[in-house]
Each structure stands twice: as C-alpha cells, then as structure tokens.
Amino acid sequence: MAMHPFTAPLELQRRTLERSADAVETIRFLPERLDDLASVEVGQTPSEVIYSENKLDLLHYEPLTDDRHDAPLLVVYALINRPYILDLQPDKSVVRRFLEDGFDVYLIDWGEPSRLDASLTLGDYVNRYIDNCVDIVRERTGTDEINVLGYCMGGTLSTIYAALHPEKVSNLGLMATGLCFDDTGGILEQWGSEEYFDPGAITETYGNVPAEFLAAGFAQMNPVDTYFGKYTILFDNLDDKTAVENFGRMERWVRDGVDVAGEAYRQFIEDIYQANALYRNELVLDGDPVDIENLTIPVLQIIGSFDHLIPPGASKPFTDVIPSEDTDIYEFPTGHVGMAVSGKAHAELWPRVATWFRERSVTSTHGSDTTGASDVPERPDQEQSLQKLDGIGPAYEERLHDAGISTVSMLAGSDPAALAERLGISGSRVSSWVEQAQQLSS
C-alpha cells in the first residue's frame, strides 16, 4: 500500500510541535535553575593552609576516617586552571577518595602569577616550590619519602622533581600526564609544533600567558561540544536540579582559568613538547640534567582512553625508558577531565589507584631503624651511608661511589667544584652535600 504523500511532512510537523511544547514546559524551570547554577559550591572537603610562598598555598586536608594509615600523599596540580577539579563535589572528589582510604593528603594550589612572576622558570616551580612543599610534608609527618600524585602538567613537573630528588619520593602517580611527544601527543602536539608555533612570541607580547588565550585553544579542540552541545544537554535536563548543579560546577571550573608564568610556559613548550627532551633524557633544569635513570621508584600512570588533550600515546611510552621495575598503567575509558569527575571513575578507577599507593606506602621515619638490626651499634657519622645527607638518594649515592666517594668523611674532604664537574651536576648542589658532610665529620 503506497504511503500518502503528506504523511512524512505531517509527521515531522507533529514531532516539531511536540518538541516545542516540551521546550515551553522546560523553560519554566529556567529562573530557578539559573539561581542553582550561580550558587554551586566546589572544593568542600575541609582543609587548612599550612604553608604559603609567593602565590602558592599548600593545603592539608582533615582526615575523614578513624581507620588511617597516614601515608603522606602530595598532590601536584597543573599550572593551568584551579585545583578544585580534584575536589569538585563530595561524590566526585579524588581528594576524598584518598582521605577515605586513610591517606594524609596535601595539595599544592599554585594561585595565579602576577606580572612580577613572568620570569619564573620550570626550575623555580620544581626545585623551589615543589621541593619546599615536599620538605614541609616530610617534616610534618616525620617521613623521609612521600607519595606524589601529579595531574596533567603537574604530573610532568612531578616526574622532573622525582628524577632530580629521588631520595624524597617513595611512589609516583601520574594522572593524564604528557611525557612523550614524538608524533604521539595528538592535536595539541601538532598545534605546538615549532614549525607552526613560537611560544616566545606569546610571552614577549603578554608576559604571562593569559588564561583566555589558553582556554580559547582548548575550546577549539572540540568546538561543537564547547559552544553548543553541552548547552543543549543542559536545556534538556533543566528539570533535574542535581544535573544542573553538576553542570554548574564543571562550568565554574572551566571558566575559572589562571594565567601561566611566561618563562615556565616557554620552557615547557620548547623543551617538553617541541624537543621531547624529558622522554629523550636530554632535559636540563637550572644547569642540572634531569636524569630519568633516577626513576627507580614505583611509577603508576593513570590514562584516559579518550583523552584528547593527552592521548595514551603521549604517556605510555615513558614507562619503557625508565629503569623502575615496578610500573603500572591503569587505562580507563574516559577523557582528560572525566577521570577526575566521572562517577564511574570514582567507583572503579580510584579505589584501584588508592590500593596501588597503599600497598607501596611502607614509609621510613626520620631516624627510624628500617633494617631490624637495632642491636647493631650505629657507625660513626663519617662512615655512614651518603644517603644520610639531605639531597642524596640511591641514584646520587651510586654516582658518588662511581666517582670514588663512598663515605661521609671522603665527601667532606672533596673539592665541590671539581666533584660537580666530574658528576655533571650543579656546583651548588654538591656544595650543599659537602657542607653537610663537613658538619657531620667535625
């Protein structure tokens, strides 16, 4: 039987009228939902600022359970946007997941750099800010080594830090972290290619890189969803107060960008993205080679299969070029931000991550005897392991042994400049070791 020629257009008109009627019904929720969007709260997990330096605040979170093992965990966030994406709301909070698992959680909130901070380098962020925060946590908790979890750019900074200060990091977690950019980093790597992009032109023009500039770039990676799709979904869910509030929290974070210190941005793009220097073990920071051969600690990569900012290929290969014999990759079907806020990730992924850290968090305390040989008399200071000195871990101790320095007393009698040249590291670092050795030997 042939279809009447007007059936199809009439059916389309009927559906259009029904959708229009539904839209009119939905719009009545709009005034109330606008108030809901404006009043959402973020970062609600109780915390206190225990240390501040320049614009940086180091937060310490209150425990949420009596069943605690108190292993310290320092979360290092990216220099872009605000860190409350990791504590967006109680049921979607990476911070809370670790607190509920008994960890002692700290987080670096970088704040926003002023024009006077445009000259801050990656070295300032790693060897000054992160190192000071790590030392604060170590001192408060009485532990020699702490857990570190870095997110996005914060993960790259954490990797650099662990390579430079391996004696202070027990376990390293890298969440959506860019580590390898050799035709693996997706569209951001292509846009940031030295063939097309000169970060120096941006910093020379603006000083610090404006948040608006960065946000516009990220938005262009998925313009349909950014400018249209998500608002269509919001409109369709105006009758759902919870869904609207969830949307409001995410939008608040997306729009709450911060500028990035100009020199650190330039170095990051040129050295990490364009030269792929970290992956190639060619990165130098403040005169010190960032030797990824020092990464013998356990390393966990947490990767989103659908991450369009840092695709899996920009993270996974790094595991193959570090010497650690305890590496894991947890790849989850989510995106760059989804791994921090999706309900499925919090139900399935983050319990696994917490377990990974917990199983490896047998920490040693300052002055504790971890060998079980408490009845063995302690050796004189000048004969003790070089690791007794602040800044010397297993990797640096091995390099010193190779250079003929095997005891504290031998180090105390060394020429810092000559030893620094022999080791290929900065003179200031070696001078600090020699001064400590001389104090112990006096």
C-alpha positions as CSV (number, residue, x, y, z in Angstrom):
1,M,0.0,0.0,0.0
2,A,1.5,3.3,-1.0
3,M,2.2,6.0,1.7
4,H,0.1,9.1,1.4
5,P,2.4,11.9,0.0
6,F,1.6,14.2,3.0
7,T,2.3,11.6,5.7
8,A,6.0,12.3,6.1
9,P,5.8,16.1,6.3
10,L,2.8,16.0,8.7
11,E,4.7,13.5,11.0
12,L,7.6,15.9,11.0
13,Q,5.4,18.8,11.9
14,R,3.8,16.8,14.7
15,R,7.1,15.9,16.2
16,T,8.3,19.5,15.9
17,L,5.2,20.7,17.8
18,E,5.7,18.1,20.5
19,R,9.3,19.2,21.0
20,S,8.1,22.8,21.1
21,A,5.6,22.0,23.7
22,D,8.2,20.2,25.8
23,A,10.5,23.2,25.4
24,V,7.9,25.5,26.8
25,E,7.3,23.2,29.7
26,T,11.1,23.0,30.3
27,I,11.7,26.8,30.2
28,R,9.5,27.3,33.3
29,F,12.4,25.8,35.3
30,L,14.9,28.3,33.9
31,P,14.8,31.1,36.6
32,E,15.2,28.6,39.4
33,R,18.0,26.7,37.7
34,L,19.9,29.9,37.0
35,D,19.9,30.5,40.7
36,D,21.2,26.9,41.2
37,L,24.0,27.5,38.7
38,A,25.1,30.6,40.5
39,S,25.1,29.1,44.0
40,V,27.0,25.8,43.4
41,E,29.9,25.1,45.8
42,V,33.2,23.5,45.0
43,G,36.2,22.3,47.0
44,Q,34.1,21.5,50.0
45,T,36.5,19.0,51.7
46,P,37.8,20.7,54.9
47,S,41.4,21.8,54.7
48,E,43.8,24.4,56.1
49,V,46.7,26.3,54.5
50,I,49.8,25.1,56.3
51,Y,52.4,26.8,54.1
52,S,52.5,29.8,51.7
53,E,55.1,31.1,49.3
54,N,54.6,33.8,46.8
55,K,51.1,32.9,45.3
56,L,51.3,29.3,46.4
57,D,49.3,27.7,49.2
58,L,49.9,24.2,50.5
59,L,46.7,22.7,51.7
60,H,46.4,19.9,54.3
61,Y,43.1,18.1,54.4
62,E,41.4,16.9,57.5
63,P,41.1,13.1,57.9
64,L,37.7,11.6,57.1
65,T,38.1,8.2,58.8
66,D,39.4,6.8,62.0
67,D,40.9,3.9,60.1
68,R,44.0,5.6,58.9
69,H,47.5,4.5,57.8
70,D,48.6,8.2,57.5
71,A,50.9,7.6,54.5
72,P,51.5,11.2,53.2
73,L,50.4,12.0,49.7
74,L,51.2,15.3,48.0
75,V,49.0,16.2,45.0
76,V,50.7,18.4,42.5
77,Y,48.2,20.1,40.2
78,A,48.9,21.8,36.8
79,L,49.7,25.5,36.5
80,I,46.5,25.9,34.4
81,N,43.0,26.3,35.9
82,R,42.2,25.7,39.6
83,P,42.9,22.5,41.5
84,Y,39.3,22.1,42.9
85,I,38.6,19.9,39.9
86,L,40.1,17.2,42.1
87,D,37.6,18.1,44.8
88,L,34.6,19.2,42.7
89,Q,31.9,17.7,44.9
90,P,31.8,15.1,47.6
91,D,30.9,12.2,45.4
92,K,33.4,13.2,42.7
93,S,36.5,14.1,44.7
94,V,39.9,12.5,44.1
95,V,41.0,14.1,47.4
96,R,38.2,12.5,49.3
97,R,38.9,9.0,47.8
98,F,42.4,9.1,49.3
99,L,41.2,10.5,52.6
100,E,38.6,7.8,52.8
101,D,41.4,5.3,52.2
102,G,43.3,6.6,55.2
103,F,45.9,8.8,53.5
104,D,47.3,12.0,54.9
105,V,46.6,14.3,51.9
106,Y,48.3,17.6,50.9
107,L,47.7,19.6,47.7
108,I,49.5,22.4,46.0
109,D,47.3,25.3,45.0
110,W,49.6,27.4,42.7
111,G,47.4,30.5,42.8
112,E,47.8,33.0,39.9
113,P,51.1,34.6,39.0
114,S,51.4,38.4,38.8
115,R,53.3,40.3,36.2
116,L,56.3,40.2,38.5
117,D,56.2,36.3,38.2
118,A,56.6,36.2,34.4
119,S,60.2,35.3,34.8
120,L,59.6,32.2,36.9
121,T,61.1,29.1,35.3
122,L,60.3,25.5,35.5
123,G,63.3,25.2,37.8
124,D,61.6,27.7,40.2
125,Y,58.5,25.5,40.3
126,V,60.3,22.2,40.6
127,N,63.5,22.9,42.7
128,R,62.0,25.7,44.8
129,Y,58.2,25.5,45.2
130,I,57.6,21.7,44.9
131,D,60.8,20.9,46.9
132,N,59.8,23.3,49.7
133,C,56.3,21.7,49.9
134,V,57.8,18.2,49.9
135,D,60.1,19.2,52.7
136,I,57.2,20.7,54.7
137,V,55.3,17.4,54.3
138,R,58.3,15.3,55.2
139,E,58.9,17.4,58.3
140,R,55.3,17.4,59.5
141,T,54.9,13.6,59.0
142,G,58.4,12.6,60.1
143,T,58.9,10.6,56.9
144,D,62.0,10.5,54.6
145,E,60.0,9.8,51.4
146,I,56.4,10.7,50.5
147,N,53.9,9.7,47.8
148,V,53.4,12.2,45.0
149,L,50.4,12.3,42.6
150,G,50.6,14.7,39.7
151,Y,47.8,15.7,37.3
152,C,48.4,16.8,33.7
153,M,51.2,19.4,33.6
154,G,51.5,18.8,37.4
155,G,52.4,15.2,36.5
156,T,55.2,16.3,34.2
157,L,56.6,18.6,36.9
158,S,56.3,15.8,39.4
159,T,58.3,13.5,37.1
160,I,61.0,16.0,36.8
161,Y,61.0,16.5,40.5
162,A,61.3,12.8,41.2
163,A,64.2,12.5,38.8
164,L,66.0,15.4,40.5
165,H,65.1,14.4,44.1
166,P,64.6,10.6,44.0
167,E,65.5,10.3,47.7
168,K,62.4,12.2,48.7
169,V,59.7,10.4,46.7
170,S,58.6,6.9,47.6
171,N,55.9,6.3,44.9
172,L,54.9,8.4,41.9
173,G,51.4,8.6,40.3
174,L,51.0,10.3,37.0
175,M,47.4,11.2,36.1
176,A,46.8,12.3,32.4
177,T,50.4,13.3,32.2
178,G,52.2,14.4,29.0
179,L,55.6,12.7,28.9
180,C,56.3,11.7,25.3
181,F,55.8,14.0,22.3
182,D,57.2,12.2,19.3
183,D,54.1,12.3,16.9
184,T,52.1,10.8,19.8
185,G,50.6,13.8,21.5
186,G,47.6,14.4,19.4
187,I,46.3,17.7,18.2
188,L,48.0,19.8,20.9
189,E,51.4,18.4,19.8
190,Q,50.6,19.4,16.2
191,W,49.5,22.9,17.2
192,G,52.5,23.3,19.5
193,S,55.0,22.2,16.8
194,E,57.9,24.5,16.4
195,E,57.0,24.6,12.7
196,Y,53.8,26.5,13.5
197,F,54.1,27.9,16.9
198,D,56.6,30.1,18.7
199,P,55.8,30.4,22.5
200,G,58.4,33.2,22.8
201,A,56.1,35.4,20.7
202,I,53.3,34.9,23.2
203,T,55.4,35.6,26.3
204,E,57.1,38.6,24.6
205,T,53.7,40.1,23.9
206,Y,51.9,39.3,27.1
207,G,54.5,38.4,29.8
208,N,52.4,35.8,31.4
209,V,50.2,33.7,29.1
210,P,46.6,34.8,29.6
211,A,44.0,32.3,30.8
212,E,41.7,33.4,28.0
213,F,44.4,32.5,25.4
214,L,44.8,29.0,26.8
215,A,41.0,28.5,27.2
216,A,40.3,29.5,23.6
217,G,42.9,27.0,22.3
218,F,41.4,24.1,24.4
219,A,37.9,25.1,23.2
220,Q,38.9,24.8,19.6
221,M,39.8,21.2,20.0
222,N,36.1,20.4,20.4
223,P,34.2,23.5,19.3
224,V,30.8,21.9,18.7
225,D,30.5,20.4,22.2
226,T,32.1,23.5,23.8
227,Y,29.8,26.1,22.3
228,F,26.6,24.1,21.5
229,G,26.4,20.5,22.6
230,K,26.8,20.9,26.3
231,Y,24.2,23.7,26.5
232,T,21.7,21.5,24.6
233,I,22.2,18.8,27.1
234,L,21.8,21.4,29.9
235,F,18.5,22.6,28.5
236,D,17.2,19.0,28.1
237,N,17.9,18.5,31.8
238,L,16.6,21.7,33.3
239,D,14.0,19.8,35.3
240,D,16.8,17.9,37.1
241,K,18.2,20.1,39.8
242,T,21.2,17.7,40.5
243,A,22.2,17.5,36.9
244,V,22.1,21.3,36.6
245,E,24.2,21.7,39.7
246,N,26.8,19.2,38.4
247,F,26.9,21.2,35.1
248,G,27.3,24.4,37.1
249,R,30.3,23.1,39.0
250,M,32.1,22.0,35.8
251,E,31.3,25.3,34.1
252,R,32.7,27.2,37.0
253,W,35.9,25.3,36.8
254,V,36.2,25.6,33.0
255,R,35.8,29.4,33.2
256,D,38.0,29.8,36.3
257,G,41.3,29.9,34.5
258,V,44.6,31.4,35.6
259,D,47.4,32.9,33.7
260,V,50.6,30.9,33.4
261,A,54.1,32.3,34.2
262,G,55.6,33.3,30.9
263,E,59.1,31.8,31.1
264,A,57.8,28.5,32.6
265,Y,55.3,28.2,29.7
266,R,58.0,28.9,27.1
267,Q,60.3,26.3,28.6
268,F,57.6,23.8,28.8
269,I,56.5,24.2,25.2
270,E,60.0,24.3,23.8
271,D,61.7,21.7,25.9
272,I,58.9,19.2,26.7
273,Y,56.7,19.5,23.7
274,Q,58.9,20.6,20.8
275,A,62.2,19.0,21.8
276,N,60.7,16.0,23.6
277,A,63.7,16.4,26.0
278,L,62.2,14.7,29.0
279,Y,61.5,11.5,27.2
280,R,64.8,11.6,25.4
281,N,66.6,12.2,28.8
282,E,68.0,15.4,27.5
283,L,66.2,17.9,29.7
284,V,68.4,20.3,31.8
285,L,66.9,22.4,34.6
286,D,69.0,25.2,36.2
287,G,72.1,23.5,35.0
288,D,71.2,20.1,36.4
289,P,70.5,17.2,34.0
290,V,67.1,15.7,34.7
291,D,68.2,12.1,34.6
292,I,65.2,9.9,34.2
293,E,67.6,7.0,35.0
294,N,67.0,8.0,38.6
295,L,63.4,6.9,38.4
296,T,63.8,3.6,40.1
297,I,60.8,4.1,42.4
298,P,57.3,2.6,41.7
299,V,55.5,4.6,39.0
300,L,51.8,4.4,38.1
301,Q,50.4,6.0,35.0
302,I,46.6,6.8,35.1
303,I,45.4,7.3,31.5
304,G,42.2,8.1,29.8
305,S,41.5,6.2,26.6
306,F,39.5,9.1,25.2
307,D,41.8,11.9,26.4
308,H,42.0,14.3,23.6
309,L,44.5,16.6,25.4
310,I,47.0,13.9,26.5
311,P,46.2,10.8,24.4
312,P,47.6,7.5,25.7
313,G,50.4,7.6,23.2
314,A,51.8,10.7,24.9
315,S,52.1,8.8,28.2
316,K,52.6,5.1,27.8
317,P,56.0,5.0,26.0
318,F,57.6,6.7,29.0
319,T,57.3,3.5,31.0
320,D,59.7,1.8,28.6
321,V,62.5,4.3,29.0
322,I,62.8,4.5,32.8
323,P,64.6,1.8,34.9
324,S,61.8,1.2,37.5
325,E,61.0,-2.4,37.8
326,D,57.6,-1.6,39.4
327,T,55.5,0.2,36.8
328,D,51.8,0.0,36.1
329,I,49.4,1.6,33.6
330,Y,45.7,2.0,34.5
331,E,43.9,2.9,31.4
332,F,40.3,3.8,31.8
333,P,37.6,4.6,29.2
334,T,37.2,8.3,30.0
335,G,38.7,11.7,29.0
336,H,41.1,14.1,30.4
337,V,38.7,15.7,32.9
338,G,36.4,12.7,33.1
339,M,39.0,10.7,35.1
340,A,38.7,13.3,37.8
341,V,34.9,13.8,37.9
342,S,33.1,10.8,36.3
343,G,31.0,8.7,38.7
344,K,32.3,5.5,37.0
345,A,35.9,6.5,37.5
346,H,35.3,7.1,41.2
347,A,33.5,3.8,41.6
348,E,36.1,1.7,39.7
349,L,39.3,3.5,39.0
350,W,40.2,5.5,42.1
351,P,39.8,2.6,44.6
352,R,42.4,0.7,42.5
353,V,44.7,3.7,42.5
354,A,44.4,4.1,46.3
355,T,45.2,0.4,46.7
356,W,48.3,0.8,44.5
357,F,49.7,3.5,46.7
358,R,48.6,1.9,49.9
359,E,50.4,-1.4,49.1
360,R,53.6,0.5,48.5
361,S,53.4,3.0,51.3
362,V,55.6,1.4,53.9
363,T,57.4,4.6,54.9
364,S,60.6,5.1,56.9
365,T,60.6,7.9,59.5
366,H,63.4,10.2,60.4
367,G,65.9,8.3,62.5
368,S,63.9,5.1,62.4
369,D,65.6,1.7,62.1
370,T,64.2,0.0,59.0
371,T,66.7,-2.8,58.9
372,G,65.5,-4.6,62.0
373,A,69.1,-4.6,63.3
374,S,68.5,-2.4,66.3
375,D,71.2,-4.2,68.3
376,V,73.9,-3.3,65.8
377,P,75.8,-0.3,67.1
378,E,75.5,2.8,64.8
379,R,78.6,3.5,62.7
380,P,80.4,6.9,63.3
381,D,78.8,9.6,61.2
382,Q,81.7,9.9,58.9
383,E,81.4,6.2,57.9
384,Q,77.6,6.2,57.4
385,S,75.8,5.9,54.1
386,L,75.9,9.0,52.0
387,Q,72.1,8.8,51.9
388,K,72.1,10.2,55.4
389,L,72.7,13.6,53.8
390,D,69.8,15.7,52.7
391,G,69.5,15.5,48.9
392,I,71.4,12.2,48.3
393,G,69.3,9.2,47.5
394,P,70.3,5.8,46.0
395,A,70.9,7.2,42.5
396,Y,73.2,10.0,43.6
397,E,74.9,7.7,46.1
398,E,75.8,5.3,43.3
399,R,77.1,8.2,41.2
400,L,79.3,9.3,44.1
401,H,80.6,5.8,44.6
402,D,81.5,5.7,40.9
403,A,83.4,9.0,41.4
404,G,85.3,7.4,44.3
405,I,83.3,9.0,47.1
406,S,82.0,6.2,49.4
407,T,81.8,7.7,52.9
408,V,80.7,10.9,54.5
409,S,84.3,11.7,55.6
410,M,85.5,11.3,52.0
411,L,82.8,13.7,50.8
412,A,83.7,16.2,53.5
413,G,87.3,16.4,52.1
414,S,86.2,16.8,48.5
415,D,86.5,19.9,46.3
416,P,82.9,20.8,45.4
417,A,83.7,22.4,42.1
418,A,85.8,19.5,40.8
419,L,83.3,16.9,42.1
420,A,80.4,18.8,40.5
421,E,82.2,18.8,37.2
422,R,83.0,15.1,37.5
423,L,79.4,14.2,38.3
424,G,77.9,16.6,35.7
425,I,75.6,18.4,38.2
426,S,75.4,21.9,39.6
427,G,78.1,23.2,41.9
428,S,75.5,24.5,44.4
429,R,74.0,21.0,44.9
430,V,77.4,19.4,45.5
431,S,78.5,22.3,47.8
432,S,75.4,21.6,50.0
433,W,76.4,18.0,50.3
434,V,80.0,18.8,51.2
435,E,78.9,21.3,53.8
436,Q,76.6,18.7,55.4
437,A,79.4,16.1,55.4
438,Q,81.8,18.6,57.0
439,Q,79.3,19.3,59.8
440,L,78.9,15.6,60.5
441,S,82.6,15.0,60.4
442,S,83.6,17.9,62.7
